[in-house]
Amino acid sequence: MQEIARALVSGEAAAADIAALRLPESYRGVVVRKEDVGLFEGMASADKDPRKSLRVEEVPVPELGPGEALVAVMASSVNYNTVWTSIFEPLPTFGFLERYGRTSPLAKRHDLPYHVIGSDLAGVVLRTGPGVNAWKPGDEVVAHCLSVELESADGHDDTMLDPEQRIWGFETNFGGLAEIALVKSNQLMPKAKHLTWEEAAAPGLVNSTAYRQLVSRNGAGMKQGDNVLIWGASGGLGSYATQFALAGGANPICVVSSPQKADICRRMGAEAIIDRTAEDYRFWSDEHTQNPREWKRFGTRIRELTGGEDPDIVFEHPGRETFGASVYVARKGGTVVTCASTSGYNHEYDNRYLWMSLKKIVGSHFANYREAWEANRLLAKGKIHPTLSKTYRLEETGQAAYDVHRNLHQGKVGVLALAPEEGLGVRDHELRARHREAIDRFRVPGAEPADTA
């Protein structure tokens, strides 16, 4: 691995040289182990500590199959599915791996007593399997996390509807929080040339998810002038939704939980901001009872910021804690588009406000290949920017996941794999210079990269 790292860090190795590099027998990856599934039994979700379950271990390099690629991972990032995997919620991921393993002899590789996790990467192609023509060793890439088989007709209009659709690194093995990752070649996309490895790795999952959820016709189909209520607007997912709203001529109403996060939204260009902590919204009177008066108070505040208009779109992902309020405040005929449920999966809302006001609830999950490609293209053109705030070493992934679980972060947090330091991997310094302020917007003090070659 050291030989591979040296060759790739220089950025000067030819494709033939990279193809000639000897693959190691093993590599380091962040894993959860099947033997630890009961580690947090009886504990509340909030008390479960990813630092106790995530390990960095040496694991064998998987066999390369048709239509696949092995990628040397320069950097990755932490998503909320990293947290879910680490605390074994809503289910241990080993059930996903077992079911996938039963589908074919090749898929059986994924059914192991350890799970190499991670659904983002930026890196360099090392090897490609039979049938791969679009990518070759030496290509600098990022990977989206959609894994599909496409043997069923169901997925050929929208690949997210493939019955065998899975999230790579969550429902499959050999993910991106590692020195080497195994991906299907149709997960690969060009790395943005003006970004560092860690910056390029951070947007993948959340950027594509926000694009489908908000912009795509498969989601809310946002248009110019729409009022878009965005929960967690400075977070990993919401920070991209805020950017898409601003870039698309919509009016984001950013909901955040601190003055610092409100300031980040202002620096992105948002004007309508609600600090839900400062304004002390309590949508639940107790564990079992919601408080419609708080929904109304929240709706009144939104209208104060929009000149009397209700949200055309509500960008939902907290779930149980906020969903009743989201349905209530959406305008007549409006759309609540939802993915994830970080505060709980069992949503409750008053259906009168949905059916009598002709509102819609749209479920959205990651993105198909086209949507992921379009989202990445906007990033490469400097229209959308990474929201990386802090970077950890591979050995610190447990701490990174802990911070995300406790909402101690802002934007996205990155993880260095083979890249020995931040600031490496930039190929287009001119484009970077034009967008440097936006690229660094989320950086915590003292975390700015050196911006070397």
N, C-alpha and C positions, 0 to 999 in steps of 0.2 A: 504493500500500500504506500510505503514511503517513496518508492520509485515512481509510482503513478502520480502521487501528489506533487513531487518535484517537477515532473514533466508538464503537468497541467497548470501549476501555479505560474510558471514562466510565461504561459500564453504563446509560446513560440514553437511548440512541437507541431510538426506536420502530421497530417492525417495518417500517413503511412507509419510514422513513428509511433503514434498512439495505438494504431491497430497492431503493431508489433510488440507492444508492452505485454509482458507476461501477466496473466490474471492470477491473483493470489488464491489460495485455497479457502481463505476466510477473510472476514472484514468485521469492523466494529459497527454494531447497530444498537439502537435503543429498543428494548424489548419489555413486554410483560410476559410472565410465565404462567402456564396453566395451573401450576401448583400453588399460585398465590391468589387464585380466584376468591377464596373465602377470607382474604386478609382483612377486609373492612366490614365483615358481616355484623349486622346489628347497629352500625353507625349511621348517623344522618349524613346525607350527601355532603353538606357543608363541612363536615368534620373529616372527611376522607382526604388523605394527603398523598398526592401523586409522587412525592419524593420517596415514599416507602415502596412503591410498586414498580417504578420505572428504573430499569437497569441498563447499563451499557455493557454489552457482552460481545465476545468474538463468536461469530456464527459462520457456517459454511456458505460459500458463494453458490447461489441456486443454479440449476441447469437452465440454459438458455433455450427457449422453444421457438417455433415458427411465429413470425409476426411480433417478436419481442426484442427488447434492447436492454443491455446492461449499461447503466449510467454511473459514472463516477460523480458522487454528490459533493459539490463544493459547499453548498449551504442549503438549509431547509427552514422550516418555521413551525410554530405551534398553533394548532387550531383547536376549536372546542372539542372536536372528535378525539384529539389527543387526551384531553381531560377525561372525556367519557371512557375511553379505553383504559386509562390509568386507574380509574375508580370502579371499573367493571359495571358501568351503568350505560343505558338501561339494562343491558345484558352483557355478560362477558363476550368478548369478540371471538373466542374460540369456537363458539357455536357457528358463527359466520364461516370460519375457516373449515370446519368439519363439513358443513353443507356444500361449500364450494369444492372441497376435495372429492366429494362423491360424484361430481359432474363429469369428470374425465380423468384418465391417467395423468395427463399433464397438470391438471388442477390439483391433483393429489399432493404435489410439491408444497402447497400452501398449508396443508393440515399438519401442523407441527406443535410440539409442546411449548413453543415460544412464538411470539408474534412480533416481528420487526415492524414498527408502526411509522406513521408519518404520511401526510397526504400532499406535501409540497416538496419541490426540489428545484434547484438550479445547478447545472453541472455539465459534464462533457460525455458524449456517447463513447463507450469503450468497445462494445461489440453489438452487432445486430444478428438476429436469427434469420433463417430461411424466409424468403418472401418479403423482406424489408428492402425497399428500393429508395424511399424518400430521405432516409437518414443514413449517415455513415460515421465511422469513428472519427472523433475530432470535432464534430458539430457541437456547438454550445447551445444548450437547450434549457427550457423549463418543461415541467410536466403538469398537465391537469390530472385530476384524480378520478375521471370517469373510466371504469373498466366495463366493457360490454363484449358479448359474444356475437350478437346480431345474426343468429341462426333462425330467429323467429321474425315473421313479418311485422310484429307489433312494434319493433324498434326502428323501422326503416323510415318513418316519417319524423319521429323524434326519438333519438337514441336513448334518451332518459326513460323511455317506455319499454325498453328491452326487458323481457322477463328475467334475464340474467345480468341486469345492471347492478354493479357494485361500486363502492367507493374504495379506490386503491389505498392501501395503508391503513384501512379501517376494517373493511370487509374482505380484504385480501392481505396476503403477507408481503414481505420484502419491500416495505415502504421507504419513505424518503428521509427519515431521521436516522441516517446511517451513512457509511462511507461509500457504499454501492447500493443501488436500487435496481429492481427488476420491474420494467413497465412494458405495456403493449406499445408498439411503435406509434399507434394512433393517439397516444396520450401526449406525444412530443410536440412542442411548439418552439419557435426561435426565441432565444433569450434576448431581451432588450439590450442593445449595445451600449447604452449610456448609463446602465445601472451596474452596481457592484453585485457580486454573487448573492450576498445576503438580501439586498434590496430586491433583486429579481425573483428570489425564492419566496418572498413574503406574500405577494398578492394572490398567487394562483387560485387556491380554493375560494377565498372570500371574494375576490374580484369577479370571478366567473359566476359565483352564486348571486352576488348583488346584481350583475348584468341581467341574468335570466329573470330574477325576481322582479326587477324594477323596469328594465328597458324592453326585454324581449316580448314578443306577442304571446309567448308561453307563460309569461308572468302578468304584470300589471299593464304593460304596454304604455308606459309613461309618455306624455306629450308635452310640448311647450306650454307653459302657464299653469301646469298642474301644481296644486298644493300637496306636498308629500311629507307626511309625518314620519319621522325616522327615529325609532327607538335606539338608544345606545349609539348616537350619531358619531361619536369619536372612537368607537370600538373597532375591532377587527373587521366586522361586516359592515357596520353602519358608516364607517369612514369612507368606504367605497360607494355606498348608496348616496351619501352626501355629495360626493364628487360627481357621480352620474347625474344627479338631479341638477346640480349647478351647470354642468357641461351641456345638459339637454334643454336648458331654458326653463326648468321647473323651479319651484319655490320650496326649498327644504325647510321644514320646521323641525329643528334638531332637539331631541330630548337627551339630556346628559345628567350626570350625577355629581358634578363638582364644578367650581369656577374654572379650574385648570382645563377641564374638558370643554367647557363652554368657550374658552379662549381659543382652543384649537379649531373649533368649528368656525369661529370668526375669522381665523387666519386662512381657513379654506375658502372663505367668501360668503358664508352663511350669515344671515342677519336675524332670522327668527329663531330664538333659542330659549328653551325652557330647562332650567335647572330643577329637576324634580325633587332633589334633596332639599334645596333651599326653600322651595315652595311647599314642601312637606305633603305631597300627594299620598294618600293612604287608600288605595283602591279596595282593600279588604279590611273590614271591621275586625274580623278574627279569621282563624284558619278556614272556616267554612262559609263565611258570609261576606259578599261583596258590598260595596258602599256606592250606590248610584249617585249620591250627592257629590262624591268626589269625581265621578265621571263628568258630571255637569260642570263642576268647577274647572276641571281640566279643559273641557270643550270651550268654556267661556274664555279661558286664557289663550287658547289657540286662535279664536276669532279676534281677540285683541291684536294678535300679531299678523293676521292676514287681512285685516280690513273687513271683518265680518264673515269670512268664508270658512267652510269646513274642509277638511282634507279630502282631496280626490282619491288619494292613495294612502294607506297606512302600511308602512314597511315593518312587518312584525317578525320578531324572533325571540323575545323573552318568553312568550308563552303564557303560562297560567297567571302570572302576576299581573299582566297588562292586557290580556286578550279581551276581557269584558269592556274595558275602557276603549280599546281600539275599535271594536264593533260599534260602540255608542257614538264615537266622535266622527267616524267616517261620514261623508256627505251622503245625501240621498242619491242612490245609484252608484255610490263609490265602491272602492275595492280594498279589502284587507288581504294583502298577500303575505303568506306566512311560510317560514322555514325554521327549523330548529325549535327548541323550547327550553331555553337554558334555565328558566325558573320553574319548570314543571310541564309535563306532557298533557295533563288532563285540564283542558281549557273549559271555562264556563263563561257563557254570555247570555244576555237576554235576547231571545230570538225575535221578539217583537221589533227590535230596532234593526234587525236584518231583513225579515220578510216584508214588513210594512213599508220599509224605506228602500226596498229593491236593491239592497247592497249585495256584494259578492265576497265570498271567501275563496281565495285561490291558493292552493298548495303548490309550493315550489321547492325543488330539491336539486342542488348543484346546478349543472348546465350540460347541454349536449356539446359535442365537439365543435360545432359551428359557433355556438355562443361563447364557448371558452376561447376559441381562436379570435373572435371579434373583440372580446374583452382584453386579450393579450395584445392585439394589434393597437388598440387605443393606448395601452401602456407604452408600447414600443414607440409610438408617435409623440409621446409626451403630452397626451390629452388627459390621461389619468396617471396619478403618481402613487408610488408605494407609501404606505403609512407605517413604516418601520420605526419603532421607538427605541428598541434595545436589542442587543444581540448577546446570546449565550454560547458557550462552548458545548459540544456534544455531551460532555460529562455533566453539564448543568441543566440538561433537559427537564429533569424532575423539578428543579426550582422554577424553570420557565413555565411548566404546566401548572405548578402551584400558584404562581402569580396570576395566570389567566383564570384559574379556578376561583381565586379570591378577588378577581376584578381589580388587581393592583396595577394593571398595565394600562396603556393606551395604544390605540392602533393595533399593530401586529408586533410580535416578538420573534426575532430570527434565531437560528441556531447554525453555527459554523460546523461543518463536517470536515472535508479535506482542506478547505481554505484555512491557512494558518492564522489569518488576521482579517480584520475588516478592511474595506476599501479596495479590494482586488477585483479584477474582472472587467473594468471599464474599457470599452473599445472606442466609443464615440465621445470624446471629451468636450467637443463643441456643443453637442446637444445637451450634454449634462450641465455645462456651464449656464445654458439658457434656463434650465429648470432647477438649478441647485437649491434655491430657496424653498420651492415646493417639495422637492425630494427630502429635504431635511426638516420639514415642518413638524413632524411628530417626534423628532429625536429628543430624548431627555438630556438635560445638561450633562456635559462631559462624555456623551456617547457618540459624538460626531466621528465618522470614519475619516481616515487619512486621505482617501481618494488617490491611491497609487494605481499604477497600471494593472 
